[in-house]
Amino acid sequence: MILNGLGYVNKQLYLTPFFFKDKPLQRLFGRDVEALWFNDDTLGRTPDKLFDYGVSELYEKIAKKALEVLTSAQKALQPPHYRNPTLNLGTTNTTAKSQEILNNF
């Protein structure tokens, strides 16, 4: 429905199973899905179910999950010295100027 709404595919809903027939649905959805599940009856009920659930609440949950996934992936990709914000100059004797630079960092 999203592809159809964006204009990438301009087909009637009853033709949607034929569109998905040769697509890697397992890879797209992460589980075993059949193209016949995307018939016009199912797609016609989807907006009603979304409205009943609450579109804003759904988008909020999707955004929250995406933020969690992206934040954890970003932390996993960071080198260890980025995770610990301490700076070691190799000396304990710092001047006032170097202390000011460190405080501004």
PAGUFI-20735 format. One record per residue: x negated, y negated, z of N, C-alpha, C, O in turn. Coordinates in steps of 0.05 Angstrom, whole numbers, plus 32768, in hexadecimal, padded with zeros to 4 digits. Example, Ala and Ser with C-alpha at 12.3 -4.5 7.8 and 13.67 -1.06 7.14 Angstrom:
<vodos>
7EF88072809C7F0A805A809C7EF88042809C7EE3804280A9/7EFF802D808E7EEF8015808F7EFE7FFF809D7EF47FE980A1/
</vodos>
This chain:
<vodos>
7FF0801880008000800080007FEF7FE780007FF57FD37FF3/7FD87FE8800E7FC67FD1800F7FBA7FCC7FF37FB97FB67FEA/7FB17FE27FE77FA67FDF7FCC7FBB7FD57FB87FB57FC47FA8/7FD37FDE7FBB7FE97FD57FA97FEF7FB77FAF7FF37FA87F9D/7FEF7FB07FC97FF57F947FD07FDF7F817FC77FE57F6A7FC1/7FC77F8A7FC77FB17F797FBF7FAF7F777FA07FA07F677F96/7FBE7F877F927FBE7F867F757FA97F987F687FA67F977F4F/7F9B7FA87F777F877FBA7F6B7F957FD17F5C7F8B7FDA7F47/7FAC7FD97F667FBC7FEE7F597FD87FE37F587FE47FDB7F6C/7FE47FE37F4180007FDA7F3E80117FF17F3680197FF47F1F/801880027F4A802880197F458040801A7F58803F800D7F6D/805480287F50806B802C7F618063803F7F788051804F7F74/8071803D7F8E8069804D7FA6806C806B7FA0805C807A7FAC/807E80737F90808180907F8B806A809C7F7B806680B47F7A/8059808A7F70804180947F61802880947F728013809D7F69/802A808C7F8B8013808A7F9D800580A67FA17FED80A67FA1/801480BC7FA4800680D67FA67FF480DC7F8E7FDF80E87F91/7FFC80D37F777FEB80D87F5F7FD180C87F607FBC80D07F56/7FD380B07F6C7FBB809F7F6F7FA780AC7F817F8F80AC7F7C/7FB180B77F977F9F80C37FAC7F9780E07FA57F8780EC7FB4/7FA280EC7F907F9D81087F897F7F810E7F867F7681237F90/7F7080FD7F7A7F5381037F757F4180F27F877F2980EF7F81/7F4B80E67F9C7F3B80D67FAE7F3280E77FC67F3F80FA7FCE/7F1A80E17FD17F1080F07FE87F1E80E980027F1380D98012/7F3680F380067F4680EB801E7F3980F380387F3C80E5804C/7F2C810A80387F1E811380507F0A80FE80597F0780F88071/7EFB80F480467EE780E0804C7EF380C680547EE880B88065/7F0980BE80487F1680A5804D7F2380A480697F2180908077/7F3180BA80707F4080BB80897F3280CA809F7F3B80C880B6/7F1D80D9809A7F0F80E780AE7F1D810180B87F15810D80CC/7F31810980AA7F3F812280B07F4D812C80977F4D811E8082/7F57814480997F64815080827F7F8143807C7F918145808C/7F80813680657F988127805D7F9F812F80407F8D8132802F/7FB88133803A7FC0813A801F7FCC812280117FD98112801D/7FC881207FF77FD2810A7FE77FF181097FE77FFC80F47FE5/7FFD81207FE9801B81217FE9802781148002803F810D8002/80178110801780218103802F802780E58029803780D98038/801B80DA8015801F80BE800E803580BA7FFA803180AE7FE5/804D80C48000806380C17FEE807280A77FF4806D809A8008/808680A17FE3809480877FE680A48086800080A88071800B/80AE809D800A80BD809D802380AB8096803A80B38085804B/809480A2803B8081809D8051807880808050807780728064/8071807780398067805B8036807D8047803B807780308044/8095804E803580AB803C803B80B18039805880BA80248061/80AC804E806880B1804E8085809A80408094809E803780AA/8083803E8088806B80338095806F8017809F8069801280B6/80798004808F807C7FE9809980907FE780B1808C7FD780C3/80A57FF880B080B87FF980C780AA800280E080AE7FF780F6/8099801780DE808B802180F58077800C80FF807480088118/806A7FFE80ED80577FE980F580667FD38104805C7FC88118/807D7FCB80FA808C7FB6810780967FBF812280947FAF8136/809F7FD7812580A87FE2813F80917FE2815380957FDC816A/807A7FEA814A80637FEC815C80597FD0816480527FCB817B/80597FBE8151804F7FA3815580357F9F814580207FA9814C/80377F8F813080207F8B811E80097F7D812C7FF27F858129/80107F69813C7FFA7F5B814B7FEC7F6D815E7FD37F6C8160/7FFB7F7E816C7FEF7F91817F7FDD7FA581707FC77FAC817A/7FE67FAE81597FD67FC1814A7FBC7FB481407FA77FC08143/7FBE7F9C81357FA67F8E812C7F937F8981437F7A7F8A8140/7F9E7F82815A7F8D7F7D81727F7E7F9781797F667F95817F/7F8B7FAE81797F7E7FC781807F697FCE816B7F537FD78172/7F6F7FC981517F5C7FCF813C7F437FBD813F7F2C7FC6813C/7F487FA381447F317F9081477F207F9781607F087F95815F/7F2D7F9F81767F1F7FA6818E7F0D7FBF81897EF67FC08192/7F187FD3817C7F097FEB81767EF27FE581637EDC7FEF8167/7EF77FD5814F7EE27FCD813C7ECB7FBE814A7EB47FC38145/7ED27FAD815D7EBE7F9E816C7EAE7FB1817D7E957FAE817F/7EBB7FC4818A7EAC7FD8819A7E997FE881897E827FEC8191/7EA27FF181737E91800181617E797FF181577E637FFA8157/7E7F7FD9814D7E6A7FC881427E567FBF81587E3E7FBD8153/7E607FB981707E4E7FB181867E3C7FC8818E7E247FC48192/7E477FE081917E367FF781987E227FFE81827E0B80058188/7E2A7FFB81697E18800081537E027FEC81527DEB7FF2814C/7E087FD381587DF47FBD81587DE07FC2816E7DC87FBF816A/7DE97FCA81867DD77FCF819C7DC57FE781967DAE7FE7819E/7DD07FFB81897DC0801381837DAA800C816E7D958019816E/7DAF7FF9815D7D9C7FF281487D867FDF81517D727FDC8144/7D8B7FD281687D777FBE81727D5F7FCC817D7D617FE0818B/7D477FC181777D2F7FCB81847D307FC781A27D3E7FB581AC/7D237FD881B27D257FD781CF7D1E7FBB81DB7D297FB381EF/7D0A7FAD81CF7D037F9481DB7D187F7E81D77D177F6A81E5/7D2B7F8281C57D427F6F81C37D577F7481D87D667F6281DF/7D587F8C81E37D6C7F9281F77D647F8682127D767F818223/7D4A7F8382177D407F7882307D367F5B822A7D217F59821E/7D447F4782337D3D7F2C822C7D257F20823B7D1F7F088238/7D167F30824B7CFF7F2582597CE87F2282467CE57F318233/7CD87F0E824C7CC17F08823B7CA87F0A824D7CA67EFE8262/7C957F1A82447C7C7F1F82537C657F1382447C5F7F1C822D/7C597EFF824F7C427EF282427C277EFE824A7C127EF78240/7C287F12825B7C107F2082637C007F1182797BEA7F198280/7C0C7EFC82847BFF7EEE829A7C147EE482AE7C2B7EE082A6/7C0C7EE082C67C1F7ED782DA7C1A7EB982DF7C2B7EAC82ED/7C057EAE82D57BFF7E9282D97C097E8182C17BFC7E8082AC/7C217E7582C47C2C7E6682AF7C2C7E4882B67C307E4282CE/7C287E3782A47C297E1A82A87C457E1182A77C577E2082A0/7C4A7DF882AE7C647DED82AE7C6F7DEB82917C877DF0828D/7C5E7DE6827E7C677DE482627C707E0082587C857E02824B/7C607E15825E7C687E2F82557C817E3982637C927E478257/7C857E31827C7C9D7E38828B7CB67E2A827F7CCB7E36827D/7CB27E1182767CC87E0382697CCF7E10824E7CE77E128248/7CBC7E1A823F7CC17E2882267CD07E42822B7CE37E49821D/7CC77E5082407CD57E6982477CF27E6482507D047E748249/7CF77E4E825E7D127E4882687D247E4182507D3C7E468251/7D197E34823C7D297E2C82247D2E7E4482127D3F7E428200/7D1F7E5982157D237E7182047D3B7E7E820C7D437E928200/
</vodos>
